[in-house]
Amino acid sequence: MLTSWLDWHRATVRVKCAGLAVDRSGDAPLATSPLMSIGGVVSHLRWVEHYWFEVILLGLPDQGPYTPDDRDAEWRLGARRPLGGLLDEYDAQCDRSREITARLEPTSGARRSRPGEGPASLRWVLTHMVEETARHNGHLDILRELADGTTGE
């Protein structure tokens, strides 16, 4: 059930972006969230998938663009890159996450933990990713409506 919900929310990301004018994905219309753009959200979700499934669950090196000096680099990069490429990278990362999930049991423990936290299980990561992706789909709703008056549906 968790993987089905997560896949539904992942697919919704693409739905929210469908038909958006090419020059609008980098717009950041929320004065209190200057990094919040459609491209930034998609880039962030791609790297969140990488972090939880590859870095935390498998213990692989973190390949994300963020650094200790710029913890928000994926948001900045996403605002400057073409949305089609970002969506393709997100889809590929989601495919990788599905492959990892298929090899593990729901109670499988992560090889790494975040500082100050105990080890997560696959079930915990899937639940968190449903929450994370759903929350950012809400952001995409707002950003899309501000960009062109639609919600991409």
N, CA, C and O of each residue as an XYZ file, in Angstrom:
612
protein
N       0.811     -1.177      0.000
C       0.000      0.000      0.000
C       0.871      1.264      0.000
O       0.564      2.231     -0.697
N       1.955      1.253      0.781
C       2.829      2.428      0.826
C       3.458      2.721     -0.531
O       3.535      3.876     -0.949
N       3.905      1.679     -1.213
C       4.523      1.910     -2.526
C       3.489      2.414     -3.536
O       3.817      3.222     -4.405
N       2.266      1.949     -3.430
C       1.211      2.430     -4.338
C       0.911      3.907     -4.096
O       0.792      4.681     -5.046
N       0.791      4.297     -2.837
C       0.557      5.710     -2.526
C       1.728      6.567     -2.974
O       1.537      7.641     -3.546
N       2.923      6.101     -2.720
C       4.090      6.879     -3.116
C       4.141      7.027     -4.632
O       4.420      8.115     -5.136
N       3.877      5.956     -5.361
C       3.879      6.049     -6.825
C       2.804      7.013     -7.322
O       3.027      7.734     -8.295
N       1.640      7.037     -6.669
C       0.594      7.976     -7.062
C       1.073      9.407     -6.867
O       0.878     10.248     -7.744
N       1.695      9.694     -5.736
C       2.201     11.050     -5.489
C       3.356     11.393     -6.431
O       3.470     12.535     -6.876
N       4.202     10.427     -6.735
C       5.286     10.674     -7.701
C       4.705     11.044     -9.059
O       5.170     11.994     -9.689
N       3.710     10.321     -9.511
C       3.092     10.603    -10.810
C       2.411     11.971    -10.801
O       2.376     12.657    -11.822
N       1.876     12.361     -9.661
C       1.209     13.652     -9.539
C       2.187     14.798     -9.768
O       1.787     15.850    -10.266
N       3.452     14.621     -9.418
C       4.455     15.652     -9.681
C       4.469     15.993    -11.164
O       4.448     17.166    -11.535
N       4.504     14.981    -12.003
C       4.532     15.211    -13.453
C       3.221     15.848    -13.924
O       3.242     16.729    -14.783
N       2.091     15.417    -13.378
C       0.793     15.993    -13.748
C       0.779     17.489    -13.441
O       0.308     18.286    -14.252
N       1.292     17.868    -12.279
C       1.290     19.281    -11.870
C       2.174     20.136    -12.774
O       1.970     21.346    -12.874
N       3.136     19.529    -13.420
C       4.064     20.267    -14.291
C       3.658     20.250    -15.760
O       4.205     21.012    -16.557
N       2.719     19.403    -16.127
C       2.346     19.228    -17.530
C       1.815     20.522    -18.138
O       0.942     21.182    -17.574
N       2.360     20.866    -19.295
C       1.875     22.014    -20.045
C       2.344     23.368    -19.545
O       1.920     24.397    -20.071
N       3.200     23.390    -18.552
C       3.711     24.662    -18.047
C       4.613     25.303    -19.093
O       5.443     24.628    -19.702
N       4.453     26.592    -19.297
C       5.318     27.310    -20.239
C       6.774     27.155    -19.810
O       7.093     27.237    -18.624
N       7.646     26.932    -20.777
C       9.058     26.642    -20.529
C       9.714     27.688    -19.634
O      10.541     27.347    -18.788
N       9.364     28.923    -19.807
C      10.030     29.999    -19.074
C       9.463     30.246    -17.676
O       9.888     31.190    -17.011
N       8.521     29.431    -17.213
C       7.883     29.672    -15.912
C       8.374     28.755    -14.794
O       8.071     29.012    -13.629
N       9.107     27.716    -15.099
C       9.478     26.744    -14.054
C      10.467     27.295    -13.037
O      10.583     26.744    -11.943
N      11.174     28.353    -13.364
C      12.117     28.948    -12.425
C      11.549     30.100    -11.626
O      12.234     30.655    -10.767
N      10.286     30.474    -11.898
C       9.660     31.574    -11.157
C       9.549     31.214     -9.683
O       9.180     30.094     -9.333
N       9.870     32.166     -8.830
C       9.746     31.999     -7.375
C       8.853     33.126     -6.858
O       9.351     34.136     -6.362
N       7.523     32.954     -6.973
C       6.592     34.043     -6.692
C       6.272     34.287     -5.219
O       5.576     35.250     -4.899
N       6.759     33.442     -4.322
C       6.440     33.585     -2.907
C       7.558     34.350     -2.206
O       8.656     33.826     -2.019
N       7.273     35.581     -1.823
C       8.302     36.447     -1.236
C       8.948     35.828      0.007
O      10.134     36.041      0.256
N       8.195     35.080      0.772
C       8.742     34.471      1.993
C       9.485     33.168      1.732
O      10.105     32.616      2.641
N       9.430     32.668      0.499
C      10.134     31.440      0.111
C      10.840     31.671     -1.220
O      10.400     31.150     -2.245
N      11.915     32.433     -1.224
C      12.545     32.841     -2.489
C      13.179     31.715     -3.299
O      13.539     31.925     -4.457
N      13.324     30.536     -2.721
C      13.870     29.402     -3.478
C      12.777     28.482     -4.014
O      13.071     27.529     -4.735
N      11.523     28.758     -3.671
C      10.413     27.873     -4.019
C       9.938     28.149     -5.443
O       9.153     29.063     -5.694
N      10.438     27.329     -6.363
C      10.003     27.373     -7.763
C       9.584     25.967     -8.162
O       9.915     25.002     -7.474
N       8.872     25.846     -9.248
C       8.461     24.519     -9.716
C       9.693     23.673    -10.018
O       9.765     22.515     -9.606
N      10.660     24.240    -10.734
C      11.894     23.502    -11.011
C      12.639     23.146     -9.737
O      13.205     22.058     -9.628
N      12.640     24.057     -8.776
C      13.299     23.798     -7.497
C      12.653     22.650     -6.740
O      13.347     21.817     -6.157
N      11.324     22.601     -6.746
C      10.611     21.508     -6.065
C      10.950     20.175     -6.717
O      11.241     19.202     -6.021
N      10.915     20.121     -8.049
C      11.216     18.860     -8.744
C      12.650     18.429     -8.465
O      12.902     17.252     -8.209
N      13.579     19.356     -8.511
C      14.976     19.036     -8.215
C      15.121     18.533     -6.779
O      15.801     17.539     -6.528
N      14.481     19.224     -5.847
C      14.530     18.808     -4.442
C      13.989     17.388     -4.276
O      14.607     16.565     -3.599
N      12.847     17.098     -4.887
C      12.265     15.754     -4.758
C      13.176     14.687     -5.350
O      13.253     13.579     -4.818
N      13.853     14.995     -6.422
C      14.803     14.040     -7.011
C      15.896     13.703     -6.008
O      16.236     12.537     -5.812
N      16.446     14.743     -5.373
C      17.550     14.517     -4.443
C      17.084     13.934     -3.114
O      17.860     13.262     -2.436
N      15.843     14.175     -2.732
C      15.292     13.531     -1.534
C      15.182     12.025     -1.776
O      15.506     11.232     -0.892
N      14.729     11.629     -2.959
C      14.676     10.199     -3.310
C      16.072      9.582     -3.195
O      16.243      8.527     -2.584
N      17.049     10.236     -3.778
C      18.430      9.746     -3.720
C      18.883      9.604     -2.271
O      19.416      8.563     -1.889
N      18.678     10.627     -1.472
C      19.165     10.640     -0.102
C      18.567      9.493      0.722
O      19.303      8.736      1.355
N      17.245      9.363      0.714
C      16.628      8.358      1.584
C      16.851      6.927      1.105
O      17.102      6.039      1.920
N      16.764      6.692     -0.183
C      16.872      5.314     -0.664
C      18.323      4.868     -0.858
O      18.676      3.751     -0.478
N      19.157      5.708     -1.434
C      20.533      5.300     -1.706
C      21.475      5.591     -0.541
O      22.263      4.732     -0.147
N      21.393      6.789      0.002
C      22.338      7.177      1.056
C      21.947      6.545      2.389
O      22.766      5.869      3.012
N      20.722      6.751      2.829
C      20.315      6.257      4.147
C      20.081      4.748      4.134
O      20.666      4.031      4.947
N      19.237      4.252      3.227
C      18.930      2.813      3.250
C      20.121      1.953      2.839
O      20.416      0.959      3.502
N      20.810      2.316      1.756
C      21.903      1.467      1.254
C      23.284      1.864      1.766
O      24.223      1.072      1.680
N      23.422      3.077      2.295
C      24.725      3.518      2.786
C      25.680      3.966      1.692
O      26.891      4.010      1.911
N      25.158      4.296      0.520
C      26.002      4.750     -0.592
C      26.416      6.208     -0.384
O      25.801      6.918      0.411
N      27.449      6.654     -1.089
C      27.875      8.063     -0.959
C      26.781      9.025     -1.428
O      26.035      8.733     -2.362
N      26.706     10.154     -0.771
C      25.735     11.183     -1.128
C      26.260     11.963     -2.328
O      27.304     12.609     -2.248
N      25.538     11.900     -3.429
C      25.927     12.569     -4.672
C      25.186     13.891     -4.880
O      25.316     14.513     -5.934
N      24.419     14.321     -3.895
C      23.609     15.524     -4.035
C      24.435     16.767     -4.278
O      25.609     16.814     -3.909
N      23.832     17.786     -4.900
C      24.546     19.019     -5.216
C      24.755     19.928     -4.014
O      25.541     20.873     -4.079
N      24.061     19.651     -2.924
C      24.161     20.477     -1.726
C      25.508     20.260     -1.050
O      26.110     19.191     -1.148
N      25.960     21.291     -0.368
C      27.231     21.252      0.348
C      27.011     21.854      1.733
O      25.973     22.470      1.975
N      27.964     21.688      2.640
C      27.821     22.350      3.945
C      27.668     23.870      3.807
O      27.025     24.509      4.640
N      28.258     24.441      2.759
C      28.146     25.884      2.541
C      26.853     26.281      1.835
O      26.444     27.440      1.912
N      26.205     25.343      1.151
C      24.955     25.634      0.449
C      24.027     24.433      0.562
O      23.977     23.588     -0.332
N      23.299     24.366      1.657
C      22.387     23.247      1.904
C      21.171     23.269      0.973
O      20.423     22.293      0.919
N      20.966     24.362      0.245
C      19.806     24.501     -0.637
C      20.175     24.498     -2.122
O      19.403     24.978     -2.952
N      21.332     23.968     -2.455
C      21.815     24.026     -3.846
C      20.850     23.389     -4.832
O      20.701     23.892     -5.946
N      20.189     22.297     -4.460
C      19.285     21.642     -5.408
C      18.116     22.553     -5.774
O      17.615     22.489     -6.897
N      17.681     23.393     -4.851
C      16.599     24.346     -5.134
C      17.076     25.400     -6.135
O      16.360     25.730     -7.080
N      18.279     25.924     -5.929
C      18.823     26.941     -6.834
C      19.045     26.367     -8.233
O      18.687     26.993     -9.231
N      19.638     25.177     -8.300
C      19.909     24.544     -9.593
C      18.611     24.234    -10.344
O      18.526     24.412    -11.559
N      17.617     23.775     -9.610
C      16.335     23.443    -10.238
C      15.658     24.630    -10.884
O      14.959     24.484    -11.887
N      15.862     25.806    -10.316
C      15.250     27.010    -10.879
C      15.908     27.438    -12.185
O      15.323     28.190    -12.965
N      17.120     26.959    -12.421
C      17.876     27.375    -13.617
C      17.896     26.330    -14.728
O      18.349     26.616    -15.837
N      17.411     25.127    -14.444
C      17.494     24.049    -15.433
C      16.161     23.834    -16.124
O      15.118     24.138    -15.545
N      16.163     23.313    -17.359
C      14.903     23.025    -18.057
C      14.069     21.987    -17.295
O      14.593     20.975    -16.828
N      12.783     22.251    -17.181
C      11.891     21.393    -16.411
C      11.825     19.972    -16.973
O      11.773     19.010    -16.206
N      11.828     19.827    -18.294
C      11.761     18.481    -18.886
C      12.908     17.598    -18.431
O      12.696     16.427    -18.115
N      14.112     18.136    -18.392
C      15.266     17.370    -17.928
C      15.167     17.034    -16.453
O      15.522     15.932    -16.036
N      14.682     17.989    -15.658
C      14.508     17.737    -14.226
C      13.500     16.617    -13.989
O      13.716     15.744    -13.148
N      12.401     16.649    -14.732
C      11.386     15.597    -14.586
C      11.928     14.234    -15.004
O      11.637     13.226    -14.360
N      12.710     14.198    -16.069
C      13.311     12.930    -16.503
C      14.265     12.390    -15.441
O      14.276     11.190    -15.169
N      15.064     13.268    -14.844
C      15.974     12.848    -13.766
C      15.198     12.368    -12.546
O      15.584     11.394    -11.899
N      14.110     13.051    -12.237
C      13.258     12.632    -11.118
C      12.673     11.244    -11.385
O      12.697     10.378    -10.511
N      12.149     11.037    -12.592
C      11.596      9.726    -12.941
C      12.655      8.629    -12.835
O      12.378      7.546    -12.319
N      13.862      8.905    -13.320
C      14.946      7.917    -13.250
C      15.310      7.620    -11.795
O      15.562      6.469    -11.439
N      15.336      8.647    -10.964
C      15.652      8.435     -9.549
C      14.551      7.630     -8.862
O      14.832      6.772     -8.025
N      13.299      7.912     -9.219
C      12.184      7.137     -8.661
C      12.277      5.676     -9.087
O      11.993      4.780     -8.292
N      12.675      5.429    -10.340
C      12.872      4.046    -10.797
C      13.944      3.368     -9.954
O      13.790      2.211     -9.564
N      15.020      4.077     -9.675
C      16.099      3.530     -8.833
C      15.559      3.225     -7.433
O      15.868      2.179     -6.862
N      14.762      4.129     -6.888
C      14.181      3.901     -5.563
C      13.264      2.679     -5.556
O      13.232      1.929     -4.581
N      12.518      2.481     -6.648
C      11.653      1.297     -6.750
C      12.483      0.015     -6.778
O      12.116     -0.982     -6.156
N      13.602      0.045     -7.503
C      14.486     -1.129     -7.546
C      15.014     -1.462     -6.159
O      15.051     -2.630     -5.771
N      15.416     -0.458     -5.421
C      15.931     -0.669     -4.062
C      14.829     -1.231     -3.181
O      15.048     -2.191     -2.442
N      13.646     -0.637     -3.256
C      12.508     -1.080     -2.442
C      12.170     -2.541     -2.718
O      11.866     -3.293     -1.793
N      12.220     -2.943     -3.981
C      11.859     -4.313     -4.362
C      12.807     -5.346     -3.754
O      12.422     -6.501     -3.570
N      14.027     -4.951     -3.446
C      15.020     -5.886     -2.900
C      14.979     -5.985     -1.382
O      15.629     -6.855     -0.802
N      14.223     -5.102     -0.728
C      14.228     -5.049      0.732
C      12.886     -5.471      1.315
O      11.856     -5.433      0.642
N      12.924     -5.866      2.562
C      11.712     -6.154      3.326
C      11.273     -4.869      4.024
O      12.111     -4.012      4.302
N       9.984     -4.715      4.312
C       9.524     -3.491      4.984
C      10.264     -3.181      6.298
O      10.428     -2.018      6.666
N      10.699     -4.222      6.985
C      11.388     -4.010      8.263
C      12.904     -3.892      8.115
O      13.623     -3.730      9.101
N      13.382     -3.976      6.866
C      14.828     -3.846      6.643
C      15.318     -2.530      7.217
O      14.721     -1.477      6.989
N      16.414     -2.599      7.965
C      16.979     -1.402      8.572
C      17.929     -0.683      7.640
O      18.564     -1.291      6.778
N      18.013      0.618      7.826
C      18.912      1.447      7.031
C      20.355      1.201      7.448
O      20.625      0.848      8.596
N      21.269      1.385      6.523
C      22.692      1.228      6.827
C      23.271      2.477      7.473
O      24.330      2.429      8.099
N      22.572      3.595      7.318
C      23.000      4.854      7.933
C      21.835      5.453      8.703
O      20.670      5.131      8.467
N      22.181      6.325      9.621
C      21.173      7.100     10.343
C      21.510      8.573     10.204
O      22.667      8.947     10.012
N      20.496      9.390     10.304
C      20.750     10.825     10.346
C      21.263     11.162     11.737
O      20.919     10.489     12.709
N      22.082     12.197     11.835
C      22.630     12.574     13.145
C      21.530     12.751     14.188
O      20.545     13.454     13.964
N      21.718     12.104     15.319
C      20.773     12.224     16.420
C      19.537     11.363     16.303
O      18.651     11.444     17.154
N      19.453     10.542     15.278
C      18.284      9.685     15.070
C      18.708      8.224     15.026
O      19.842      7.906     14.670
N      17.799      7.352     15.387
C      18.036      5.922     15.277
C      17.879      5.485     13.834
O      17.444      6.270     12.992
N      18.229      4.241     13.540
C      18.101      3.751     12.171
C      16.637      3.666     11.732
O      15.761      3.289     12.511
N      16.397      4.015     10.499
C      15.053      3.938      9.919
C      14.885      2.568      9.266
O      15.866      1.888      8.966
N      13.658      2.181      9.055
C      13.360      0.964      8.291
C      12.842      1.394      6.916
O      12.511      2.562      6.708
N      12.777      0.458      5.996
C      12.198      0.754      4.696
C      10.775      1.277      4.873
O      10.384      2.234      4.205
N      10.003      0.667      5.758
C       8.635      1.113      5.991
C       8.602      2.582      6.416
O       7.762      3.347      5.942
N       9.509      2.974      7.302
C       9.569      4.359      7.762
C       9.916      5.283      6.599
O       9.301      6.337      6.443
N      10.895      4.897      5.782
C      11.315      5.716      4.643
C      10.159      5.874      3.656
O       9.911      6.979      3.174
N       9.456      4.801      3.350
C       8.319      4.890      2.434
C       7.241      5.823      2.986
O       6.687      6.638      2.248
N       6.946      5.704      4.271
C       5.949      6.573      4.890
C       6.393      8.030      4.821
O       5.605      8.918      4.495
N       7.662      8.262      5.133
C       8.190      9.622      5.061
C       8.124     10.167      3.638
O       7.788     11.334      3.438
N       8.440      9.341      2.656
C       8.438      9.803      1.266
C       7.024     10.093      0.763
O       6.840     10.996     -0.053
N       6.026      9.351      1.232
C       4.637      9.685      0.899
C       4.335     11.083      1.437
O       3.791     11.926      0.724
N       4.692     11.321      2.696
C       4.447     12.623      3.329
C       5.198     13.732      2.606
O       4.618     14.773      2.296
N       6.465     13.524      2.337
C       7.315     14.536      1.697
C       6.814     14.881      0.298
O       6.702     16.055     -0.054
N       6.516     13.868     -0.490
C       6.086     14.096     -1.867
C       4.699     14.734     -1.900
O       4.449     15.618     -2.718
N       3.807     14.302     -1.032
C       2.464     14.893     -0.971
C       2.544     16.363     -0.576
O       1.854     17.200     -1.157
N       3.377     16.680      0.401
C       3.527     18.073      0.843
C       4.023     18.946     -0.305
O       3.512     20.044     -0.523
N       5.016     18.453     -1.035
C       5.545     19.244     -2.143
C       4.587     19.300     -3.331
O       4.646     20.245     -4.118
N       3.714     18.316     -3.476
C       2.665     18.433     -4.496
C       1.732     19.593     -4.159
O       1.231     20.267     -5.060
N       1.495     19.830     -2.875
C       0.721     21.006     -2.473
C       1.421     22.290     -2.864
O       0.784     23.243     -3.315
N       2.745     22.314     -2.689
C       3.507     23.483     -3.137
C       3.380     23.655     -4.646
O       3.210     24.772     -5.136
N       3.463     22.550     -5.380
C       3.335     22.625     -6.840
C       1.964     23.167     -7.240
O       1.860     23.918     -8.210
N       0.905     22.795     -6.505
C      -0.431     23.349     -6.775
C      -0.407     24.868     -6.704
O      -0.892     25.549     -7.608
N       0.155     25.390     -5.631
C       0.193     26.840     -5.427
C       1.047     27.513     -6.498
O       0.631     28.496     -7.111
N       2.237     26.976     -6.714
C       3.149     27.573     -7.693
C       2.555     27.548     -9.094
O       2.691     28.513     -9.846
N       1.908     26.468     -9.440
C       1.310     26.353    -10.777
C       0.168     27.344    -10.937
O       0.037     27.979    -11.983
N      -0.657     27.481     -9.909
C      -1.760     28.437     -9.990
C      -1.235     29.858    -10.135
O      -1.803     30.657    -10.880
N      -0.160     30.179     -9.431
C       0.431     31.513     -9.553
C       1.101     31.710    -10.908
O       1.157     32.831    -11.413
N       1.604     30.641    -11.495
C       2.287     30.742    -12.792
C       1.328     30.963    -13.944
O       1.581     31.795    -14.815
N       0.213     30.215    -13.956
C      -0.667     30.338    -15.124
C      -2.153     30.158    -14.822
O      -2.956     30.009    -15.743
N      -2.521     30.169    -13.558
C      -3.927     30.097    -13.212
C      -4.511     28.700    -13.228
O      -5.719     28.546    -13.052
N      -3.679     27.655    -13.436
C      -4.176     26.280    -13.419
C      -3.440     25.516    -12.326
O      -2.508     26.039    -11.714
N      -3.853     24.295    -12.088
C      -3.111     23.419    -11.170
C      -2.495     22.267    -11.934
O      -2.077     21.276    -11.334
N      -2.434     22.385    -13.245
C      -1.791     21.362    -14.053
C      -2.616     20.114    -14.249
O      -2.090     19.092    -14.688
N      -3.893     20.171    -13.935
C      -4.732     18.983    -14.071
C      -5.589     19.065    -15.304
O      -6.363     18.148    -15.580
